[in-house]
Amino acid sequence: MKYTHQQLFTSTLMQWHKKHNKRTMPWKGEKDPYKIWLSEIILQQTRVEQGTAYYEKFIHTYPTIHQLAKAKDEAVFKLWEGLGYYNRCKNLLFTARKIVAEYKGIFPTNYEDILQLKGVGTYTAAAIAAFAYNQPYAVVDGNVFRVLSRYFGIDTAIDSTEGKQLFTKLAYTVLDKKNAALYNQAIMDFGATVCKPFLPQCHQCIIKTHCTAYTNGQVNQLPIKEKKLTKKKRWLYYFIFKCENEILIHQRMNKDIWQNLFEFYCFETDTQIQWNKKLIESVLKELNIQQYHNIHISKEYEQQLTHQHISGKFIQIDLFAIPTTLKTYQWIAEKNIHQLAFPKFINHFMENEGVKKAVNT
């Protein structure tokens, strides 16, 4: 049987889930819609690491929806304390009491009925329908957006109206409709443990051979977000890759700061990174760079823009050869570097330290 690109993605991902997925969570594999709903409401604005303890406390205190529905508001809010976004807790109580009163404590099985429950949106409704009832609904979260964007090489902004529609449609196309619960768990776990936002584990990725972003050296550039301008503090870390007399450059074309200006290979992170040789080597490993010499880490540079503050460093690395993962980028002669327009942030670095032969660290 000859698989299409989409079918290959689905079948390989399911193989990974069966053989390699070791991620554990207390609600994983759960079929009780009450427990699935509870976990999803807790995780709506909360990280898994923090939400796990709250989920376990709720299940211990209110093991059934009947017990939650009968609980006093003050007791439930006390248990919720520290999670924030208290409307979630209000909706939790309202919905529990509604299900007990109108559905005799039995969760609705129809997706449209689930969607009508207070505090339940399309994502949560799909999760309940898929995980509890194995119905063919795609659960589309940030992990799913990222995996699909990289594998299929899609540069449409995931937070745009067009992007949301495109990725949701694709998510349903690649969904294993007969095994919706397993598939949804697989792609979400894959995004959380392998295809991570920063330093994805490409070296151990089972689908990298057919991943467009990996093939084209775009893993660090995808997915695209349209609303980066809302960030007030941004960390940009530039890798200056040199090979003989050529340097890798990239032109910023997205709707963001410095549009149409040139830059080096960029890592953007939400928090500050303390770079050292070991961490740099892990980045190079993900880019399939095996032979290199001379690593130099610059001092920290800063630039204040109108609505955001930019901080970052420059990491210079000499390569013996251009790896496949970086061949699709533009490489120019080092002597021509000053003919291109760079943002002030990069020019400040070049004026102070310059693109020079690095020293060993």
KEKE-3310 file (N, C-alpha, C; in steps of 0.2 Angstrom, whole numbers, plus 5000, padded with zeros to 4 digits):
npx = (5004:5003:5007:5000:5006:5000:4993:5004:5010:5000:5000:5013:5014:5005:5012:5023:5016:5012:5024:5033:5029:5030:5024:5016:5001:4988:4975:4976:4971:4959:4941:4930:4918:4916:4928:4937:4932:4933:4947:4950:4944:4952:4964:4963:4968:4980:4996:5001:5009:5006:4992:4990:4991:4980:4969:4970:4967:4953:4947:4949:4942:4929:4923:4913:4902:4890:4893:4901:4891:4883:4891:4896:4898:4908:4917:4921:4927:4938:4945:4949:4958:4972:4973:4967:4958:4944:4931:4931:4929:4917:4909:4911:4904:4891:4889:4890:4880:4869:4870:4867:4854:4847:4852:4852:4864:4871:4883:4881:4882:4882:4891:4887:4878:4886:4894:4886:4886:4890:4905:4912:4920:4924:4936:4937:4925:4927:4938:4931:4922:4930:4940:4932:4921:4927:4924:4925:4932:4944:4956:4962:4976:4989:5000:4997:4995:5008:5015:5009:5011:5025:5028:5021:5025:5019:5017:5007:5000:4996:4988:4979:4964:4962:4973:4968:4957:4963:4972:4963:4955:4965:4969:4958:4958:4970:4966:4965:4951:4945:4951:4951:4953:4965:4973:4972:4978:4991:4996:4996:5004:5016:5019:5021:5032:5042:5041:5044:5042:5054:5071:5067:5066:5073:5082:5078:5066:5053:5047:5054:5061:5051:5047:5043:5048:5060:5067:5069:5076:5068:5063:5065:5058:5045:5030:5021:5017:5005:5003:5014:5018:5012:5020:5029:5042:5056:5067:5080:5090:5104:5112:5127:5132:5146:5154:5168:5171:5158:5142:5128:5112:5096:5080:5069:5052:5039:5025:5030:5042:5055:5053:5057:5071:5087:5094:5103:5103:5090:5084:5070:5064:5054:5058:5074:5089:5102:5116:5128:5142:5137:5123:5123:5128:5118:5109:5115:5115:5102:5100:5107:5121:5137:5150:5160:5169:5177:5168:5159:5152:5143:5142:5128:5115:5104:5089:5077:5061:5046:5035:5040:5054:5069:5081:5096:5109:5123:5129:5143:5149:5160:5158:5163:5157:5142:5127:5113:5101:5102:5104:5094:5094:5099:5116:5129:5144:5156:5162:5153:5143:5141:5134:5120:5104:5102:5094:5094:5098:5106:5116:5122:5128:5137:5145:5152:5157:5158:5157:5167:5182:5179:5183:5189:5179)
npy = (4994:5011:5025:5042:5058:5063:5052:5044:5052:5050:5036:5034:5042:5035:5023:5028:5032:5020:5012:5021:5032:5038:5047:5051:5055:5058:5058:5052:5041:5040:5036:5041:5053:5063:5065:5068:5080:5088:5088:5095:5107:5112:5113:5123:5136:5133:5126:5109:5104:5111:5109:5096:5092:5099:5093:5080:5082:5087:5075:5066:5073:5075:5063:5059:5067:5070:5072:5083:5092:5094:5100:5114:5131:5138:5129:5122:5133:5135:5124:5126:5137:5147:5143:5153:5163:5163:5161:5149:5140:5144:5141:5127:5122:5127:5119:5106:5105:5107:5096:5085:5089:5090:5080:5069:5066:5060:5062:5071:5063:5067:5078:5091:5094:5093:5104:5114:5116:5126:5135:5126:5125:5123:5116:5109:5102:5093:5086:5079:5072:5064:5057:5051:5045:5040:5047:5054:5067:5080:5086:5101:5109:5120:5112:5103:5112:5116:5104:5100:5112:5111:5098:5098:5110:5123:5140:5149:5160:5153:5159:5167:5170:5164:5154:5146:5140:5133:5124:5117:5111:5103:5095:5087:5080:5072:5065:5049:5042:5030:5028:5039:5043:5038:5043:5057:5059:5054:5064:5076:5072:5070:5083:5089:5082:5078:5086:5100:5117:5124:5119:5106:5088:5083:5074:5061:5060:5051:5054:5063:5061:5064:5076:5092:5105:5100:5095:5107:5115:5123:5122:5129:5141:5139:5135:5150:5165:5177:5188:5193:5205:5210:5206:5211:5209:5202:5189:5186:5176:5174:5163:5163:5157:5151:5146:5142:5155:5160:5166:5162:5169:5177:5183:5194:5191:5191:5198:5207:5214:5223:5220:5214:5216:5210:5195:5184:5166:5163:5161:5162:5165:5163:5166:5170:5163:5154:5152:5139:5129:5115:5117:5124:5114:5105:5111:5112:5098:5095:5102:5094:5096:5090:5092:5105:5120:5131:5141:5155:5166:5180:5196:5201:5210:5224:5232:5245:5246:5254:5247:5236:5227:5222:5209:5199:5188:5184:5170:5163:5152:5141:5131:5116:5111:5114:5110:5099:5103:5117:5121:5127:5140:5157:5160:5170:5179:5183:5195:5203:5206:5218:5225:5223:5226:5227:5225:5238:5232:5221:5227:5235:5225:5220:5232:5233:5220:5213:5201:5189:5179:5166:5162:5148:5140)
npz = (5000:4996:5004:5006:5009:5020:5025:5029:5039:5049:5051:5055:5067:5075:5077:5084:5096:5101:5103:5108:5116:5132:5140:5155:5163:5176:5171:5158:5146:5152:5153:5158:5157:5166:5173:5163:5158:5169:5170:5159:5160:5171:5165:5156:5157:5163:5167:5164:5174:5185:5186:5188:5202:5207:5200:5205:5218:5217:5212:5222:5232:5227:5219:5210:5199:5205:5218:5217:5212:5223:5232:5243:5237:5243:5248:5236:5229:5238:5236:5224:5225:5221:5207:5199:5187:5190:5185:5178:5188:5193:5182:5182:5193:5190:5178:5183:5191:5182:5174:5183:5186:5174:5166:5174:5180:5171:5158:5143:5127:5114:5103:5100:5110:5121:5118:5122:5135:5149:5149:5141:5127:5109:5109:5121:5120:5110:5115:5126:5118:5110:5119:5129:5122:5110:5098:5081:5083:5081:5092:5094:5099:5105:5104:5094:5083:5081:5078:5066:5058:5057:5051:5039:5034:5034:5034:5037:5049:5065:5074:5067:5059:5046:5048:5059:5054:5043:5049:5058:5049:5042:5053:5055:5043:5045:5055:5064:5062:5067:5078:5087:5100:5104:5094:5096:5108:5105:5096:5103:5114:5107:5103:5115:5120:5110:5098:5103:5108:5110:5107:5100:5099:5087:5083:5088:5082:5075:5063:5056:5044:5034:5037:5033:5038:5045:5035:5027:5035:5044:5056:5068:5064:5063:5071:5064:5072:5072:5081:5088:5091:5102:5113:5127:5132:5124:5120:5109:5101:5092:5080:5073:5059:5050:5036:5029:5019:5019:5026:5035:5032:5034:5028:5036:5034:5039:5047:5058:5069:5061:5048:5032:5034:5036:5045:5056:5060:5070:5086:5096:5112:5126:5139:5147:5142:5148:5140:5137:5132:5132:5130:5118:5110:5110:5102:5090:5087:5085:5073:5065:5064:5064:5063:5068:5073:5085:5095:5100:5112:5113:5123:5132:5122:5120:5115:5115:5110:5104:5110:5115:5123:5118:5120:5120:5113:5104:5095:5089:5076:5068:5054:5046:5035:5026:5033:5028:5033:5034:5021:5013:5017:5014:5009:5010:5004:5016:5015:5009:5019:5025:5015:5016:5024:5041:5056:5070:5082:5078:5071:5080:5088:5078:5076:5088:5091:5079:5065:5066:5067:5078:5095:5104:5117)
capx = (5000:5007:5004:5000:5010:4995:4992:5011:5010:4995:5002:5019:5012:5002:5017:5026:5012:5011:5030:5038:5026:5030:5021:5011:4996:4983:4969:4978:4967:4953:4935:4925:4918:4917:4935:4940:4929:4936:4954:4951:4943:4958:4970:4961:4973:4985:5000:5000:5013:5002:4985:4990:4989:4973:4965:4970:4963:4946:4945:4949:4936:4923:4925:4908:4899:4884:4896:4903:4885:4880:4896:4895:4902:4914:4922:4924:4932:4944:4949:4952:4962:4978:4972:4966:4953:4939:4925:4931:4927:4910:4906:4912:4899:4885:4888:4889:4873:4865:4870:4864:4847:4844:4854:4852:4871:4875:4886:4879:4886:4882:4896:4883:4875:4892:4896:4881:4888:4893:4912:4914:4921:4925:4942:4935:4919:4931:4942:4927:4919:4935:4943:4927:4917:4930:4920:4930:4933:4951:4957:4967:4979:4995:5005:4994:4996:5015:5017:5006:5014:5032:5028:5018:5029:5014:5019:5001:5000:4992:4983:4975:4957:4964:4977:4964:4953:4967:4975:4958:4953:4970:4969:4952:4960:4975:4964:4963:4944:4943:4955:4951:4956:4972:4977:4973:4983:4997:4999:4997:5010:5021:5021:5024:5038:5047:5041:5043:5043:5061:5075:5063:5070:5073:5087:5075:5059:5051:5044:5059:5063:5046:5045:5045:5052:5066:5071:5071:5079:5064:5060:5065:5054:5038:5024:5021:5012:5004:5002:5021:5019:5009:5025:5033:5049:5057:5074:5082:5097:5107:5118:5130:5135:5151:5157:5174:5170:5151:5138:5120:5108:5089:5077:5062:5046:5033:5022:5033:5047:5061:5051:5062:5078:5091:5096:5106:5099:5087:5080:5067:5062:5049:5062:5081:5093:5109:5120:5134:5144:5133:5117:5124:5129:5112:5105:5118:5113:5095:5101:5111:5128:5141:5157:5161:5174:5177:5162:5160:5146:5144:5139:5121:5113:5097:5086:5071:5057:5041:5031:5043:5061:5073:5087:5099:5116:5126:5134:5147:5151:5163:5157:5167:5152:5135:5123:5107:5096:5103:5106:5089:5095:5104:5123:5133:5151:5157:5165:5147:5139:5139:5129:5113:5101:5101:5091:5099:5100:5112:5121:5125:5133:5143:5149:5155:5161:5159:5157:5174:5184:5177:5188:5187:5176)
capy = (5000:5017:5030:5049:5062:5064:5045:5042:5056:5047:5030:5034:5045:5030:5019:5031:5032:5013:5010:5026:5037:5036:5052:5049:5060:5055:5057:5049:5035:5040:5036:5044:5060:5068:5066:5071:5087:5091:5089:5100:5114:5114:5114:5128:5142:5131:5121:5102:5103:5114:5107:5089:5092:5101:5087:5074:5084:5087:5068:5063:5076:5074:5057:5059:5073:5071:5075:5090:5096:5095:5103:5121:5135:5140:5123:5121:5138:5135:5119:5129:5142:5147:5142:5159:5163:5159:5160:5142:5137:5145:5137:5120:5121:5127:5114:5100:5105:5106:5089:5082:5091:5089:5073:5064:5065:5057:5067:5070:5060:5071:5084:5098:5095:5094:5111:5119:5116:5132:5134:5121:5127:5118:5111:5104:5097:5088:5082:5074:5067:5059:5053:5048:5041:5039:5050:5057:5074:5082:5090:5105:5114:5123:5106:5101:5117:5116:5098:5101:5117:5109:5093:5100:5116:5128:5146:5153:5161:5149:5163:5171:5167:5159:5149:5142:5136:5129:5119:5113:5107:5098:5091:5082:5076:5067:5061:5042:5042:5024:5028:5046:5044:5036:5048:5064:5058:5054:5070:5080:5070:5071:5090:5091:5079:5078:5092:5105:5124:5126:5113:5100:5082:5081:5068:5055:5060:5046:5057:5068:5060:5067:5083:5098:5109:5098:5095:5113:5119:5128:5119:5135:5146:5137:5139:5157:5168:5184:5193:5193:5212:5211:5204:5217:5207:5196:5186:5184:5173:5173:5159:5166:5151:5153:5140:5145:5163:5162:5167:5161:5175:5176:5190:5193:5193:5190:5204:5208:5220:5222:5216:5215:5217:5203:5193:5177:5161:5166:5157:5167:5162:5167:5167:5171:5157:5154:5148:5136:5124:5109:5118:5125:5108:5101:5115:5109:5091:5095:5104:5088:5098:5086:5095:5112:5122:5138:5144:5161:5168:5187:5199:5203:5216:5226:5237:5247:5248:5258:5243:5230:5227:5216:5207:5193:5187:5181:5164:5162:5145:5140:5125:5113:5110:5117:5104:5099:5107:5124:5123:5131:5147:5161:5160:5175:5180:5187:5202:5207:5206:5225:5228:5221:5230:5223:5229:5241:5227:5217:5232:5236:5219:5220:5238:5232:5214:5211:5194:5188:5172:5165:5158:5142:5141)
capz = (5000:4995:5008:5005:5014:5026:5028:5032:5045:5054:5053:5059:5073:5079:5079:5089:5102:5103:5105:5112:5120:5139:5144:5160:5167:5179:5167:5152:5145:5156:5149:5162:5154:5171:5174:5157:5158:5175:5169:5153:5163:5175:5161:5151:5158:5168:5164:5166:5180:5191:5186:5190:5209:5208:5197:5210:5224:5215:5211:5229:5236:5223:5214:5205:5197:5210:5224:5215:5211:5230:5236:5244:5233:5247:5248:5229:5228:5242:5233:5217:5227:5218:5200:5196:5182:5194:5181:5177:5194:5193:5177:5184:5198:5186:5173:5186:5194:5176:5172:5188:5186:5168:5163:5179:5182:5165:5153:5136:5122:5108:5103:5100:5117:5125:5117:5125:5142:5151:5151:5137:5120:5104:5111:5127:5118:5105:5120:5129:5113:5107:5124:5132:5117:5104:5092:5077:5083:5082:5098:5092:5104:5103:5102:5087:5078:5080:5074:5059:5055:5055:5047:5032:5031:5033:5037:5039:5056:5068:5078:5062:5057:5041:5051:5063:5049:5039:5054:5060:5043:5042:5059:5054:5038:5047:5061:5063:5064:5070:5085:5089:5107:5104:5089:5099:5114:5102:5093:5109:5118:5103:5103:5121:5122:5105:5094:5108:5105:5110:5106:5099:5099:5081:5083:5090:5080:5070:5057:5053:5037:5030:5040:5029:5042:5046:5028:5024:5041:5046:5063:5073:5062:5063:5068:5064:5076:5070:5086:5092:5093:5109:5118:5129:5133:5119:5119:5103:5101:5085:5079:5067:5056:5045:5033:5024:5018:5019:5032:5034:5033:5033:5028:5040:5029:5042:5050:5064:5069:5057:5042:5026:5036:5037:5052:5056:5062:5076:5091:5100:5118:5131:5145:5146:5142:5150:5135:5138:5127:5132:5127:5111:5106:5109:5097:5084:5086:5082:5066:5062:5063:5068:5063:5069:5078:5087:5097:5104:5115:5114:5129:5130:5119:5122:5112:5117:5104:5106:5114:5118:5124:5115:5123:5117:5112:5097:5096:5082:5076:5062:5051:5041:5029:5027:5033:5024:5037:5033:5014:5010:5019:5010:5011:5006:5006:5022:5013:5007:5024:5026:5010:5018:5029:5047:5062:5074:5087:5075:5069:5087:5089:5073:5077:5094:5091:5072:5063:5066:5068:5085:5099:5108:5124)
cpx = (5004:5003:5005:5004:5006:4994:4999:5012:5006:4998:5008:5018:5009:5007:5021:5023:5012:5018:5034:5035:5026:5027:5016:5007:4991:4976:4970:4974:4961:4947:4929:4924:4918:4924:4939:4938:4933:4944:4955:4949:4949:4963:4969:4966:4978:4989:4999:5003:5009:4996:4985:4988:4982:4968:4964:4966:4955:4943:4944:4943:4929:4923:4919:4905:4893:4887:4898:4897:4882:4885:4894:4900:4909:4919:4925:4929:4938:4948:4953:4957:4969:4978:4971:4960:4947:4932:4925:4928:4919:4906:4906:4906:4892:4884:4887:4882:4868:4865:4867:4856:4844:4846:4854:4859:4875:4877:4883:4884:4887:4887:4892:4880:4881:4894:4892:4882:4892:4901:4916:4914:4922:4931:4940:4929:4922:4934:4937:4924:4924:4938:4938:4923:4920:4927:4925:4930:4941:4951:4963:4970:4985:5000:5003:4996:5004:5018:5015:5010:5021:5032:5026:5021:5024:5016:5013:5001:4994:4987:4979:4969:4958:4968:4973:4960:4957:4969:4969:4956:4959:4970:4963:4954:4965:4972:4962:4956:4941:4946:4956:4955:4963:4976:4978:4978:4990:5000:5000:5003:5016:5024:5023:5030:5044:5047:5040:5045:5051:5065:5071:5068:5070:5077:5083:5067:5058:5049:5048:5060:5058:5044:5048:5050:5059:5071:5073:5075:5075:5061:5060:5060:5047:5036:5025:5016:5011:5004:5008:5021:5016:5014:5028:5041:5051:5065:5075:5089:5099:5113:5121:5134:5139:5153:5162:5173:5163:5148:5131:5117:5100:5085:5070:5057:5040:5031:5024:5038:5052:5059:5055:5069:5081:5093:5100:5101:5096:5083:5077:5064:5058:5053:5070:5084:5100:5113:5126:5136:5139:5126:5117:5125:5123:5108:5108:5116:5107:5096:5106:5118:5132:5148:5157:5167:5174:5169:5163:5153:5147:5141:5132:5119:5106:5095:5079:5067:5051:5037:5034:5051:5064:5079:5090:5106:5117:5131:5137:5150:5154:5161:5162:5163:5145:5130:5116:5102:5097:5105:5100:5089:5099:5111:5126:5140:5152:5159:5159:5142:5136:5135:5122:5111:5099:5097:5096:5102:5106:5117:5125:5130:5139:5148:5154:5160:5163:5159:5164:5176:5183:5183:5185:5184:5177)
cpy = (5006:5022:5037:5052:5062:5057:5043:5046:5052:5041:5030:5037:5039:5025:5022:5031:5025:5011:5014:5031:5035:5042:5050:5055:5056:5054:5054:5042:5034:5040:5039:5051:5065:5070:5069:5078:5091:5093:5095:5107:5117:5116:5120:5134:5140:5126:5114:5101:5105:5111:5100:5088:5094:5096:5082:5076:5084:5080:5065:5066:5075:5069:5057:5066:5075:5074:5082:5095:5098:5099:5111:5125:5136:5135:5122:5127:5138:5129:5122:5135:5142:5145:5148:5158:5159:5158:5152:5138:5138:5141:5129:5118:5121:5121:5107:5099:5104:5099:5084:5083:5089:5082:5068:5061:5061:5062:5066:5067:5063:5077:5090:5099:5096:5102:5116:5120:5122:5131:5129:5124:5121:5113:5106:5099:5092:5083:5077:5069:5062:5055:5049:5043:5039:5041:5053:5064:5075:5087:5094:5110:5116:5117:5104:5106:5117:5110:5098:5106:5115:5103:5094:5106:5122:5134:5151:5154:5157:5153:5168:5167:5162:5153:5144:5138:5131:5123:5115:5108:5101:5093:5085:5078:5071:5063:5054:5042:5036:5024:5035:5047:5043:5041:5055:5064:5058:5060:5076:5079:5071:5078:5092:5088:5078:5084:5098:5112:5126:5120:5107:5094:5079:5074:5061:5055:5055:5048:5062:5068:5063:5073:5088:5103:5107:5097:5101:5118:5124:5127:5125:5141:5145:5134:5146:5160:5175:5189:5193:5200:5214:5209:5211:5215:5201:5195:5183:5182:5171:5169:5161:5160:5153:5146:5143:5153:5165:5162:5166:5167:5173:5183:5189:5196:5193:5197:5205:5214:5218:5219:5219:5216:5210:5202:5187:5172:5162:5161:5163:5163:5166:5169:5168:5164:5158:5150:5146:5131:5118:5111:5120:5119:5104:5105:5112:5102:5091:5098:5099:5091:5094:5088:5102:5114:5129:5140:5150:5164:5176:5189:5200:5210:5218:5231:5239:5249:5251:5254:5237:5231:5221:5215:5200:5193:5184:5176:5162:5155:5144:5132:5122:5112:5113:5111:5104:5103:5114:5126:5127:5138:5150:5161:5165:5176:5185:5194:5206:5208:5214:5229:5227:5225:5226:5228:5232:5236:5223:5221:5234:5231:5220:5226:5236:5226:5211:5203:5193:5180:5171:5161:5153:5144:5134)
cpz = (5000:4999:5005:5010:5021:5029:5032:5039:5051:5056:5057:5066:5078:5081:5084:5096:5105:5106:5109:5116:5128:5143:5149:5163:5170:5175:5160:5151:5148:5151:5152:5160:5159:5173:5169:5157:5163:5173:5163:5156:5167:5171:5156:5151:5163:5165:5167:5173:5186:5191:5188:5197:5210:5205:5202:5216:5223:5215:5218:5233:5233:5218:5209:5204:5202:5216:5223:5215:5218:5234:5237:5240:5237:5247:5242:5228:5232:5239:5227:5219:5224:5210:5196:5191:5185:5191:5179:5182:5195:5188:5178:5188:5194:5182:5177:5189:5188:5174:5176:5187:5180:5164:5168:5181:5176:5160:5147:5132:5116:5108:5104:5107:5122:5125:5120:5132:5144:5152:5146:5130:5115:5106:5116:5125:5114:5110:5123:5124:5111:5113:5127:5128:5111:5098:5088:5077:5085:5088:5096:5097:5101:5101:5095:5082:5076:5076:5067:5055:5052:5050:5040:5030:5030:5037:5038:5046:5060:5072:5073:5061:5051:5043:5055:5059:5045:5043:5056:5055:5042:5047:5058:5048:5040:5053:5060:5066:5068:5077:5087:5095:5107:5100:5093:5104:5111:5099:5098:5113:5114:5103:5109:5123:5117:5101:5098:5105:5105:5111:5105:5098:5092:5080:5084:5087:5074:5064:5054:5046:5032:5032:5036:5032:5043:5040:5026:5030:5043:5053:5068:5071:5062:5070:5068:5068:5073:5075:5091:5094:5100:5114:5120:5130:5128:5120:5113:5103:5094:5085:5072:5064:5050:5042:5027:5024:5018:5025:5030:5036:5031:5033:5032:5035:5033:5045:5057:5064:5064:5050:5036:5028:5036:5044:5051:5059:5069:5080:5096:5106:5122:5137:5143:5146:5144:5146:5138:5132:5126:5128:5120:5107:5105:5103:5090:5082:5083:5075:5062:5060:5067:5068:5063:5073:5080:5089:5102:5106:5116:5121:5127:5127:5120:5117:5114:5111:5107:5111:5117:5119:5122:5118:5120:5116:5105:5098:5089:5082:5069:5060:5046:5034:5031:5027:5029:5027:5036:5025:5011:5012:5014:5013:5007:5008:5011:5020:5011:5012:5025:5021:5011:5023:5035:5052:5066:5079:5084:5073:5075:5089:5084:5074:5083:5094:5084:5071:5062:5067:5076:5088:5103:5115:5127)
residu = (MET:LYS:TYR:THR:HIS:GLN:GLN:LEU:PHE:THR:SER:THR:LEU:MET:GLN:TRP:HIS:LYS:LYS:HIS:ASN:LYS:ARG:THR:MET:PRO:TRP:LYS:GLY:GLU:LYS:ASP:PRO:TYR:LYS:ILE:TRP:LEU:SER:GLU:ILE:ILE:LEU:GLN:GLN:THR:ARG:VAL:GLU:GLN:GLY:THR:ALA:TYR:TYR:GLU:LYS:PHE:ILE:HIS:THR:TYR:PRO:THR:ILE:HIS:GLN:LEU:ALA:LYS:ALA:LYS:ASP:GLU:ALA:VAL:PHE:LYS:LEU:TRP:GLU:GLY:LEU:GLY:TYR:TYR:ASN:ARG:CYS:LYS:ASN:LEU:LEU:PHE:THR:ALA:ARG:LYS:ILE:VAL:ALA:GLU:TYR:LYS:GLY:ILE:PHE:PRO:THR:ASN:TYR:GLU:ASP:ILE:LEU:GLN:LEU:LYS:GLY:VAL:GLY:THR:TYR:THR:ALA:ALA:ALA:ILE:ALA:ALA:PHE:ALA:TYR:ASN:GLN:PRO:TYR:ALA:VAL:VAL:ASP:GLY:ASN:VAL:PHE:ARG:VAL:LEU:SER:ARG:TYR:PHE:GLY:ILE:ASP:THR:ALA:ILE:ASP:SER:THR:GLU:GLY:LYS:GLN:LEU:PHE:THR:LYS:LEU:ALA:TYR:THR:VAL:LEU:ASP:LYS:LYS:ASN:ALA:ALA:LEU:TYR:ASN:GLN:ALA:ILE:MET:ASP:PHE:GLY:ALA:THR:VAL:CYS:LYS:PRO:PHE:LEU:PRO:GLN:CYS:HIS:GLN:CYS:ILE:ILE:LYS:THR:HIS:CYS:THR:ALA:TYR:THR:ASN:GLY:GLN:VAL:ASN:GLN:LEU:PRO:ILE:LYS:GLU:LYS:LYS:LEU:THR:LYS:LYS:LYS:ARG:TRP:LEU:TYR:TYR:PHE:ILE:PHE:LYS:CYS:GLU:ASN:GLU:ILE:LEU:ILE:HIS:GLN:ARG:MET:ASN:LYS:ASP:ILE:TRP:GLN:ASN:LEU:PHE:GLU:PHE:TYR:CYS:PHE:GLU:THR:ASP:THR:GLN:ILE:GLN:TRP:ASN:LYS:LYS:LEU:ILE:GLU:SER:VAL:LEU:LYS:GLU:LEU:ASN:ILE:GLN:GLN:TYR:HIS:ASN:ILE:HIS:ILE:SER:LYS:GLU:TYR:GLU:GLN:GLN:LEU:THR:HIS:GLN:HIS:ILE:SER:GLY:LYS:PHE:ILE:GLN:ILE:ASP:LEU:PHE:ALA:ILE:PRO:THR:THR:LEU:LYS:THR:TYR:GLN:TRP:ILE:ALA:GLU:LYS:ASN:ILE:HIS:GLN:LEU:ALA:PHE:PRO:LYS:PHE:ILE:ASN:HIS:PHE:MET:GLU:ASN:GLU:GLY:VAL:LYS:LYS:ALA:VAL:ASN:THR)
# end
